[in-house]
Amino acid sequence: MRSSFFCIFIFVSLDAMAQKTNPQAYIDSAYHYLYDHENFKLSKFWINKAEKSLLTKANTLQKFNLMYFYGNLYHELGDKEKSINSFKQALEFAKLKNDNNLIIRGKRGLGSAYFHFNLIPEAKKIYINLAKNYLKQNDSTNYANTLSVLGNLQRKQGDFSNAFANLNKAYNIQLKIKDVWRIVNTTRFLSMYYTETGNYKLAEKLIEESDQVIKKNKYDSEINKTLIVRQRLAFASKNFTLGDELGKLINLRIDSARVKKREKEMVEFEARLKTAEKEAKLKEAQLEISQKRNWIIGLSLGFLGIMVTGGLLWRISTIKTKAKETEKLKNLEIENQKKLLSAKEIERQRIAKELHDSVGSQLTVVSTSLDNAFYLFENQKLKPEKLENISVEVRLAAQSLRDTIWATYNSEISVADLRSRIQEFVKKFSDENSFNVEISINGEGVVLTPIEGLNLFRIVQEALNNTQKYASASLVKINADFSEKNYVLEIADNGKGFDLEQNKVSESYGLNNMKTRAEEIDGKIEIKSTVGGGTAIIFEKT
């Protein structure tokens, strides 16, 4: 995050710039806060100004850009329906104006939304059409990039023949025109293709090529994506040790980035606190100087008469009162900041207990399993399955630790933060499983405590793990609605379901774990299921 002073400076500068230009400047400011600062509130502020401005003065491009921005905004907020509808409106508007360039932009935005929300057939249709448009325009850069995305979509669908044809064509064009940035993506997609088709040597060669381009051009934002592809390759080629090490490295990089962000915020907070203390001391010194100066002035003007002296004394008293009030306000602000830090420490202690209960118990299981494995090894009875079980337990403990660290480094967790965490988990989870997950979470302005955020996240994890084990589902929907007084979270699948009367739900679906986590944050869990009608796990807090 930028410092508060820098943000204020940018805010004022952009406001001045926008007032002197046109509605497009407001839209540019909205993009600035959406992507550079991840500040949805200020982003909405600027786009609302743009929308009002467009009522009186606007051209075709500005109206299109407004609709297109809303598509991107709802894309970042995870609102599938609003994002897709906004891009569709932009596309229809472009068609109405018969503007070919805007039509292509509208298709590109809509295709990106379909891809992001895992609507693969719809996305593929859009990208096939885009490729034809770019080929007709002799636009090699965008043609190759579109083929690359299309090939990756076909790979995800298992259409390996067409996937290779499009990815290979994109790769050769990008080499020819020296499109270095997009070669990184295409080589990564090709590496995943070769991994999934069993050609591990070519997969390794291409991911190495992607690595070299990243290092040479310092594309640091792409490093984690490449590491994830390397991890998939390691597991596919049964190099589980390397895969686990790569997983640790990926999570370490993610956690390190979060820690650095929080440390920077703490440094900025401490700087503001010290500034407040200095200002309070400065006010005290200024008050002392003011008192001395006013006393001298009072004596000097005493000769002018009682009326003048009385007026000056009243003025001095007023200044002193205001100075003391200012000092009290500064001291009150400092005290409030200290209380905030104390509350944060109490919350961390609660999470430390949770860490001891969850991760501690998992590590105890690992320790016991290792002792047992050592005994079996000495008696030449150790089987590979035993080591694989231990490896799974270690990975679970590591994931639990990372989740707890995420909560520990936040004094509060917004619904937007929780949604991002769930989206990260779902993306990795979906890549490893056969069902799709749709997410719809409302209430971005609501703030949760760290323990609320952590427990809700773990309820989602437990529910998805149960779906993977028992449900045979093709689709899971995660719907949530947060307000200041009510929280509702539902995880529903379209799987085979079961008879609630004939099954011990608390044992087979791990409901006790979810119930305990719900009760810790004053909520409750309800399960609904019918044979052939799927299963729904519902958390509610009122």
C-alpha positions as CSV (number, residue, x, y, z in Angstrom):
1,M,0.0,0.0,0.0
2,R,1.1,3.6,-0.7
3,S,1.4,5.9,2.3
4,S,-1.6,7.9,3.3
5,F,0.2,11.2,2.3
6,F,1.0,9.8,-1.2
7,C,-2.6,8.6,-1.6
8,I,-3.9,12.0,-0.7
9,F,-1.5,13.7,-3.1
10,I,-2.5,11.5,-5.9
11,F,-6.2,11.9,-5.1
12,V,-6.0,15.7,-5.2
13,S,-3.9,15.7,-8.3
14,L,-6.2,13.4,-10.1
15,D,-9.2,15.4,-9.0
16,A,-7.7,18.6,-10.3
17,M,-6.7,16.9,-13.6
18,A,-10.2,15.4,-14.1
19,Q,-12.0,18.8,-13.5
20,K,-9.9,20.4,-16.2
21,T,-10.4,17.8,-18.8
22,N,-13.4,15.5,-19.7
23,P,-15.2,12.4,-18.4
24,Q,-12.5,10.1,-19.7
25,A,-10.2,11.5,-17.0
26,Y,-12.6,10.3,-14.3
27,I,-12.6,6.8,-15.9
28,D,-8.8,6.8,-15.9
29,S,-8.8,7.8,-12.2
30,A,-11.2,4.9,-11.5
31,Y,-8.9,2.4,-13.2
32,H,-6.0,3.9,-11.2
33,Y,-7.6,3.2,-7.8
34,L,-9.0,-0.2,-9.0
35,Y,-5.7,-1.7,-10.1
36,D,-2.9,0.4,-8.6
37,H,-4.4,0.7,-5.1
38,E,-7.1,-2.1,-5.0
39,N,-9.3,0.6,-3.5
40,F,-12.8,-0.2,-4.6
41,K,-14.4,2.7,-2.6
42,L,-12.3,5.4,-4.4
43,S,-12.7,3.6,-7.7
44,K,-16.5,3.7,-7.4
45,F,-16.3,7.4,-6.4
46,W,-14.5,8.3,-9.6
47,I,-16.7,6.2,-11.9
48,N,-19.8,7.8,-10.3
49,K,-18.3,11.2,-11.2
50,A,-17.7,9.9,-14.7
51,E,-21.3,8.6,-15.0
52,K,-22.7,12.0,-13.9
53,S,-20.4,13.9,-16.2
54,L,-21.5,11.7,-19.2
55,L,-25.1,12.9,-18.7
56,T,-24.2,16.3,-20.1
57,K,-21.2,15.7,-22.3
58,A,-20.1,12.4,-23.8
59,N,-18.9,10.7,-27.0
60,T,-19.2,7.1,-28.2
61,L,-15.8,6.0,-26.9
62,Q,-16.5,7.5,-23.4
63,K,-19.9,5.8,-23.1
64,F,-18.3,2.5,-24.2
65,N,-15.4,2.9,-21.7
66,L,-17.9,3.5,-18.9
67,M,-19.7,0.2,-19.5
68,Y,-16.4,-1.6,-20.1
69,F,-15.0,-0.3,-16.8
70,Y,-18.0,-1.7,-14.9
71,G,-17.3,-5.1,-16.5
72,N,-13.7,-5.0,-15.1
73,L,-14.9,-3.7,-11.7
74,Y,-17.4,-6.5,-11.1
75,H,-14.7,-8.9,-12.5
76,E,-12.4,-7.9,-9.6
77,L,-15.3,-8.1,-7.1
78,G,-16.1,-11.6,-8.2
79,D,-19.6,-10.8,-9.3
80,K,-20.0,-13.1,-12.4
81,E,-23.5,-12.0,-13.5
82,K,-22.8,-8.2,-13.3
83,S,-19.4,-8.5,-14.9
84,I,-20.7,-10.5,-17.9
85,N,-23.8,-8.3,-18.3
86,S,-21.6,-5.1,-18.3
87,F,-19.3,-6.5,-21.0
88,K,-22.4,-7.6,-23.0
89,Q,-23.9,-4.1,-22.7
90,A,-20.6,-2.6,-24.0
91,L,-20.5,-5.0,-26.9
92,E,-24.1,-4.3,-27.9
93,F,-23.4,-0.6,-27.7
94,A,-20.4,-1.0,-30.0
95,K,-22.5,-3.0,-32.5
96,L,-25.2,-0.3,-32.4
97,K,-22.6,2.3,-33.3
98,N,-21.1,0.0,-35.9
99,D,-17.6,0.7,-34.5
100,N,-15.4,-2.3,-35.4
101,N,-12.5,-1.5,-33.0
102,L,-14.9,-1.2,-30.1
103,I,-16.7,-4.4,-31.1
104,I,-13.4,-6.3,-30.9
105,R,-12.6,-4.7,-27.5
106,G,-16.1,-5.7,-26.3
107,K,-15.6,-9.3,-27.4
108,R,-12.1,-9.4,-25.7
109,G,-13.6,-8.2,-22.4
110,L,-16.5,-10.6,-22.6
111,G,-14.2,-13.5,-23.5
112,S,-11.9,-12.7,-20.5
113,A,-14.9,-12.7,-18.1
114,Y,-16.2,-16.0,-19.5
115,F,-12.7,-17.5,-19.0
116,H,-12.3,-16.0,-15.5
117,F,-15.6,-17.4,-14.3
118,N,-14.9,-20.8,-15.9
119,L,-17.5,-20.7,-18.6
120,I,-15.2,-22.5,-21.0
121,P,-17.5,-23.2,-24.0
122,E,-18.7,-19.5,-24.1
123,A,-15.1,-18.3,-23.8
124,K,-13.9,-20.6,-26.6
125,K,-16.6,-19.3,-29.0
126,I,-15.6,-15.7,-28.3
127,Y,-11.9,-16.4,-28.8
128,I,-12.4,-18.3,-32.1
129,N,-14.3,-15.3,-33.4
130,L,-11.7,-12.9,-32.2
131,A,-8.9,-14.9,-33.9
132,K,-10.7,-14.5,-37.2
133,N,-11.1,-10.8,-36.7
134,Y,-7.4,-10.3,-35.9
135,L,-6.3,-12.5,-38.9
136,K,-8.5,-10.4,-41.2
137,Q,-6.8,-7.2,-39.9
138,N,-3.3,-8.7,-40.2
139,D,-2.8,-8.0,-36.5
140,S,-0.1,-10.6,-35.8
141,T,0.4,-9.6,-32.1
142,N,-3.3,-10.0,-31.0
143,Y,-3.9,-12.9,-33.4
144,A,-1.1,-14.9,-31.8
145,N,-2.2,-13.9,-28.3
146,T,-5.8,-15.0,-29.0
147,L,-4.6,-18.3,-30.4
148,S,-2.5,-18.8,-27.2
149,V,-5.6,-18.2,-25.0
150,L,-7.8,-20.4,-27.2
151,G,-5.3,-23.2,-27.2
152,N,-5.2,-23.1,-23.4
153,L,-9.0,-23.2,-23.2
154,Q,-8.9,-26.3,-25.5
155,R,-6.3,-27.9,-23.3
156,K,-8.5,-27.4,-20.2
157,Q,-11.3,-29.1,-22.1
158,G,-9.1,-32.1,-23.1
159,D,-9.1,-31.1,-26.8
160,F,-5.4,-31.8,-27.1
161,S,-5.2,-31.9,-30.9
162,N,-6.6,-28.4,-31.5
163,A,-4.9,-27.1,-28.4
164,F,-1.4,-28.0,-29.7
165,A,-2.2,-26.7,-33.2
166,N,-3.2,-23.3,-31.8
167,L,-0.5,-23.0,-29.1
168,N,2.3,-24.1,-31.5
169,K,1.1,-21.5,-34.1
170,A,0.9,-18.8,-31.5
171,Y,4.4,-19.7,-30.3
172,N,6.0,-19.5,-33.8
173,I,4.3,-16.2,-34.6
174,Q,5.5,-14.7,-31.2
175,L,9.0,-15.8,-31.9
176,K,9.0,-14.3,-35.3
177,I,7.6,-10.9,-34.1
178,K,9.7,-11.0,-30.9
179,D,6.6,-10.6,-28.6
180,V,8.7,-11.4,-25.5
181,W,6.0,-10.7,-22.9
182,R,3.4,-13.1,-24.4
183,I,5.9,-15.8,-25.1
184,V,6.1,-16.3,-21.4
185,N,2.4,-17.3,-21.3
186,T,2.5,-19.4,-24.4
187,T,5.5,-21.4,-23.3
188,R,3.8,-22.0,-20.0
189,F,0.6,-23.2,-21.7
190,L,2.6,-25.5,-24.0
191,S,4.5,-26.9,-21.0
192,M,1.1,-27.8,-19.3
193,Y,0.0,-29.4,-22.6
194,Y,3.1,-31.6,-22.7
195,T,2.8,-32.4,-19.0
196,E,-0.8,-33.6,-19.5
197,T,0.0,-35.6,-22.6
198,G,3.0,-37.3,-20.9
199,N,5.9,-35.7,-22.8
200,Y,7.8,-34.6,-19.7
201,K,11.1,-33.7,-21.4
202,L,9.5,-31.2,-23.8
203,A,7.4,-29.8,-20.8
204,E,10.6,-29.3,-18.9
205,K,12.3,-27.6,-21.9
206,L,9.5,-25.1,-22.5
207,I,9.1,-24.2,-18.8
208,E,12.9,-23.6,-18.7
209,E,12.5,-21.3,-21.7
210,S,9.8,-19.4,-19.9
211,D,12.0,-19.1,-16.9
212,Q,14.9,-17.6,-18.9
213,V,12.6,-15.0,-20.5
214,I,11.2,-14.1,-17.1
215,K,14.7,-13.7,-15.5
216,K,16.2,-11.8,-18.5
217,N,13.3,-9.3,-18.6
218,K,12.6,-9.2,-14.8
219,Y,9.0,-10.2,-15.1
220,D,8.8,-11.0,-11.4
221,S,5.0,-11.1,-11.4
222,E,5.1,-14.3,-13.5
223,I,7.5,-16.3,-11.3
224,N,4.8,-17.9,-9.1
225,K,2.8,-19.0,-12.2
226,T,5.9,-20.7,-13.6
227,L,6.6,-22.4,-10.3
228,I,3.0,-23.8,-10.2
229,V,3.5,-25.3,-13.7
230,R,6.8,-26.9,-12.5
231,Q,5.1,-28.3,-9.5
232,R,2.4,-30.0,-11.7
233,L,5.2,-31.4,-13.9
234,A,7.0,-32.8,-10.8
235,F,3.8,-34.5,-9.5
236,A,2.9,-35.8,-13.0
237,S,6.4,-37.4,-13.4
238,K,6.0,-38.8,-9.8
239,N,8.8,-36.7,-8.4
240,F,6.8,-36.1,-5.2
241,T,9.8,-34.7,-3.2
242,L,10.4,-32.0,-5.8
243,G,6.7,-31.3,-6.0
244,D,6.5,-30.8,-2.3
245,E,9.5,-28.6,-2.2
246,L,8.1,-26.4,-5.0
247,G,4.8,-26.2,-3.1
248,K,6.7,-24.9,0.0
249,L,8.5,-22.4,-2.2
250,I,5.3,-21.1,-3.8
251,N,3.6,-20.7,-0.4
252,L,6.7,-19.2,1.1
253,R,6.7,-16.5,-1.7
254,I,3.0,-15.8,-1.2
255,D,3.3,-15.6,2.6
256,S,6.4,-13.5,2.3
257,A,4.7,-11.0,0.1
258,R,1.8,-10.7,2.5
259,V,4.2,-10.4,5.5
260,K,6.1,-7.6,3.7
261,K,2.9,-5.8,3.0
262,R,1.8,-6.0,6.6
263,E,5.2,-4.9,7.8
264,K,5.1,-1.9,5.6
265,E,1.7,-1.0,6.9
266,M,2.9,-1.3,10.5
267,V,6.0,0.9,9.7
268,E,3.7,3.5,8.2
269,F,1.3,3.3,11.2
270,E,4.2,3.7,13.7
271,A,5.5,6.7,11.6
272,R,2.1,8.3,11.9
273,L,2.0,7.6,15.6
274,K,5.4,9.2,16.2
275,T,4.3,12.2,14.0
276,A,1.3,12.6,16.3
277,E,3.5,12.5,19.4
278,K,5.9,15.1,17.9
279,E,3.0,17.3,17.0
280,A,1.6,17.2,20.5
281,K,5.1,18.1,22.0
282,L,5.4,20.9,19.4
283,K,2.0,22.3,20.4
284,E,3.1,22.2,24.0
285,A,6.3,24.1,23.2
286,Q,4.4,26.6,21.1
287,L,1.9,27.1,23.9
288,E,4.8,27.9,26.3
289,I,6.3,30.3,23.8
290,S,2.9,31.8,23.2
291,Q,2.3,32.3,26.9
292,K,5.7,34.1,27.4
293,R,5.1,36.3,24.3
294,N,1.6,37.2,25.4
295,W,2.8,38.0,28.9
296,I,5.3,40.5,27.5
297,I,2.8,41.9,25.2
298,G,0.4,42.3,28.1
299,L,2.9,44.1,30.3
300,S,3.9,46.4,27.4
301,L,0.3,47.3,26.6
302,G,-0.7,47.7,30.3
303,F,0.1,51.4,30.0
304,L,-2.6,51.8,27.4
305,G,-5.3,51.2,30.0
306,I,-7.4,48.6,31.8
307,M,-9.8,48.1,28.9
308,V,-7.0,47.2,26.4
309,T,-5.2,44.9,28.9
310,G,-8.5,43.1,29.7
311,G,-9.1,42.5,26.0
312,L,-5.6,41.1,25.5
313,L,-5.9,38.8,28.6
314,W,-9.2,37.4,27.2
315,R,-7.5,36.8,23.9
316,I,-4.6,35.0,25.6
317,S,-7.1,32.8,27.6
318,T,-8.9,31.8,24.3
319,I,-5.6,30.8,22.7
320,K,-4.6,28.7,25.7
321,T,-8.0,27.0,25.8
322,K,-7.8,26.1,22.1
323,A,-4.2,24.9,22.4
324,K,-5.1,22.7,25.4
325,E,-8.1,21.3,23.4
326,T,-5.9,20.5,20.5
327,E,-3.4,18.8,22.8
328,K,-6.2,16.7,24.4
329,L,-7.4,15.7,20.9
330,K,-3.9,14.6,19.9
331,N,-3.4,12.7,23.2
332,L,-6.8,11.0,22.7
333,E,-5.8,10.0,19.2
334,I,-2.6,8.5,20.5
335,E,-4.5,6.6,23.2
336,N,-7.0,5.2,20.7
337,Q,-4.1,4.0,18.5
338,K,-2.6,2.2,21.5
339,K,-5.9,0.6,22.3
340,L,-6.2,-0.6,18.7
341,L,-2.8,-2.3,19.0
342,S,-3.8,-3.9,22.3
343,A,-7.0,-5.3,20.7
344,K,-5.0,-6.6,17.8
345,E,-2.7,-8.4,20.3
346,I,-5.7,-10.0,22.1
347,E,-7.0,-11.3,18.7
348,R,-3.6,-12.7,17.9
349,Q,-3.6,-14.6,21.2
350,R,-7.0,-16.2,20.2
351,I,-5.6,-17.2,16.9
352,A,-2.4,-18.6,18.6
353,K,-4.7,-20.9,20.6
354,E,-6.4,-22.0,17.4
355,L,-2.9,-22.6,15.9
356,H,-2.0,-24.8,18.9
357,D,-5.3,-26.8,18.6
358,S,-5.3,-27.4,14.8
359,V,-1.7,-27.4,13.6
360,G,-0.5,-28.8,16.9
361,S,-2.8,-31.8,16.7
362,Q,-1.9,-32.4,13.0
363,L,1.9,-32.4,13.8
364,T,1.2,-34.8,16.7
365,V,-0.4,-37.2,14.2
366,V,2.7,-36.7,11.9
367,S,5.1,-37.4,14.8
368,T,3.2,-40.6,15.8
369,S,3.1,-41.8,12.1
370,L,6.9,-41.2,11.8
371,D,7.6,-43.2,14.9
372,N,5.4,-46.0,13.5
373,A,7.2,-45.8,10.1
374,F,10.6,-46.0,11.8
375,Y,9.5,-49.1,13.6
376,L,8.2,-50.7,10.4
377,F,11.4,-49.7,8.6
378,E,13.5,-51.5,11.3
379,N,11.4,-54.6,10.8
380,Q,11.5,-54.3,7.0
381,K,7.7,-53.9,6.8
382,L,7.6,-50.3,5.7
383,K,5.4,-49.7,2.6
384,P,5.4,-46.7,0.2
385,E,1.7,-46.0,1.0
386,K,2.7,-45.3,4.7
387,L,5.2,-42.6,3.6
388,E,2.6,-41.1,1.2
389,N,0.1,-40.8,4.1
390,I,2.7,-39.0,6.2
391,S,3.4,-36.7,3.3
392,V,-0.3,-35.8,3.0
393,E,-0.5,-35.1,6.8
394,V,2.5,-32.8,6.5
395,R,1.0,-30.9,3.6
396,L,-2.3,-30.5,5.5
397,A,-0.4,-29.2,8.5
398,A,1.5,-26.7,6.4
399,Q,-1.7,-25.5,4.7
400,S,-3.3,-25.1,8.1
401,L,-0.3,-23.1,9.3
402,R,-0.4,-20.8,6.2
403,D,-4.2,-20.1,6.8
404,T,-3.5,-19.2,10.4
405,I,-0.6,-16.9,9.4
406,W,-3.0,-15.2,6.9
407,A,-5.4,-14.4,9.8
408,T,-2.6,-13.5,12.3
409,Y,-1.2,-10.7,10.0
410,N,-4.6,-9.0,9.7
411,S,-6.1,-6.9,12.5
412,E,-9.3,-7.2,10.6
413,I,-10.4,-9.2,7.5
414,S,-12.8,-7.6,5.0
415,V,-15.3,-9.7,3.1
416,A,-13.3,-8.8,-0.1
417,D,-10.1,-10.3,1.6
418,L,-12.1,-13.5,2.5
419,R,-13.4,-13.8,-1.1
420,S,-9.9,-13.5,-2.5
421,R,-8.6,-16.2,-0.1
422,I,-11.5,-18.5,-1.1
423,Q,-10.9,-17.8,-4.8
424,E,-7.2,-18.7,-4.4
425,F,-8.1,-22.0,-2.7
426,V,-10.9,-22.8,-5.2
427,K,-8.6,-22.2,-8.2
428,K,-6.0,-24.6,-6.9
429,F,-8.7,-27.0,-5.8
430,S,-10.5,-26.9,-9.2
431,D,-7.3,-27.7,-11.1
432,E,-7.0,-30.9,-9.1
433,N,-10.6,-32.1,-9.3
434,S,-13.3,-32.8,-11.8
435,F,-16.0,-30.3,-10.6
436,N,-16.4,-26.6,-11.2
437,V,-16.9,-24.0,-8.5
438,E,-19.0,-20.8,-8.8
439,I,-18.6,-18.1,-6.2
440,S,-21.0,-15.2,-5.4
441,I,-20.2,-13.3,-2.2
442,N,-22.0,-10.0,-1.3
443,G,-21.2,-7.4,1.4
444,E,-17.8,-6.1,0.5
445,G,-18.0,-3.3,3.0
446,V,-18.5,-5.7,6.0
447,V,-15.4,-6.2,8.2
448,L,-14.7,-9.5,10.0
449,T,-12.5,-10.4,12.9
450,P,-9.5,-12.6,12.1
451,I,-11.0,-15.6,13.8
452,E,-14.3,-15.1,12.0
453,G,-12.5,-14.9,8.6
454,L,-10.3,-18.0,9.4
455,N,-13.2,-20.1,10.6
456,L,-15.5,-19.3,7.7
457,F,-12.6,-20.1,5.3
458,R,-12.0,-23.4,7.0
459,I,-15.8,-24.3,6.8
460,V,-15.5,-23.7,3.0
461,Q,-12.4,-26.0,2.9
462,E,-14.1,-28.7,4.9
463,A,-17.2,-28.6,2.7
464,L,-15.2,-28.8,-0.6
465,N,-13.2,-31.7,0.8
466,N,-16.4,-33.5,1.6
467,T,-17.7,-32.9,-1.9
468,Q,-14.5,-34.3,-3.4
469,K,-14.7,-37.4,-1.2
470,Y,-18.4,-38.3,-1.3
471,A,-20.6,-36.2,-3.6
472,S,-19.6,-37.2,-7.2
473,A,-20.6,-33.7,-8.2
474,S,-19.9,-31.6,-11.3
475,L,-20.7,-28.2,-9.9
476,V,-20.4,-26.5,-6.5
477,K,-21.9,-23.1,-5.7
478,I,-20.6,-20.9,-2.9
479,N,-23.1,-18.2,-2.1
480,A,-22.7,-15.7,0.8
481,D,-24.4,-12.6,1.9
482,F,-22.8,-10.4,4.7
483,S,-24.3,-7.4,6.5
484,E,-23.5,-5.7,9.7
485,K,-26.0,-7.9,11.7
486,N,-26.2,-11.1,9.6
487,Y,-23.8,-13.6,8.0
488,V,-25.1,-16.3,5.7
489,L,-22.8,-18.7,3.8
490,E,-24.0,-21.7,1.7
491,I,-21.9,-24.4,-0.1
492,A,-24.2,-26.5,-2.3
493,D,-23.3,-29.2,-4.8
494,N,-25.3,-31.1,-7.5
495,G,-24.0,-34.5,-6.4
496,K,-25.7,-37.7,-5.5
497,G,-26.8,-36.6,-2.0
498,F,-27.9,-38.9,0.7
499,D,-30.8,-39.8,3.1
500,L,-30.3,-37.7,6.3
501,E,-32.3,-40.2,8.4
502,Q,-30.2,-43.2,7.3
503,N,-26.7,-41.7,7.5
504,K,-24.7,-40.5,10.5
505,V,-24.0,-37.1,9.0
506,S,-21.7,-35.9,11.8
507,E,-19.3,-38.8,11.2
508,S,-19.4,-39.2,7.4
509,Y,-19.4,-35.5,6.5
510,G,-17.2,-34.1,9.2
511,L,-20.0,-31.9,10.4
512,N,-18.7,-31.7,14.0
513,N,-15.6,-29.8,12.8
514,M,-17.8,-27.3,11.0
515,K,-20.2,-27.0,13.9
516,T,-17.4,-26.3,16.3
517,R,-15.9,-23.6,14.1
518,A,-19.4,-22.0,13.7
519,E,-20.0,-22.0,17.4
520,E,-16.6,-20.4,18.1
521,I,-17.9,-17.3,16.2
522,D,-21.5,-17.5,17.5
523,G,-23.0,-19.1,14.4
524,K,-24.7,-22.4,13.6
525,I,-24.4,-25.0,10.8
526,E,-27.3,-26.7,9.0
527,I,-27.1,-29.5,6.5
528,K,-29.7,-30.3,3.8
529,S,-29.5,-33.3,1.4
530,T,-31.7,-35.6,-0.7
531,V,-30.8,-38.7,-2.6
532,G,-30.1,-37.5,-6.2
533,G,-30.7,-33.9,-5.2
534,G,-27.3,-32.8,-4.0
535,T,-26.1,-31.5,-0.6
536,A,-26.1,-28.0,0.9
537,I,-24.1,-26.9,4.0
538,I,-25.5,-23.6,5.4
539,F,-23.8,-21.4,8.0
540,E,-25.8,-18.6,9.6
541,K,-25.0,-15.9,12.2
542,T,-27.6,-13.4,13.4
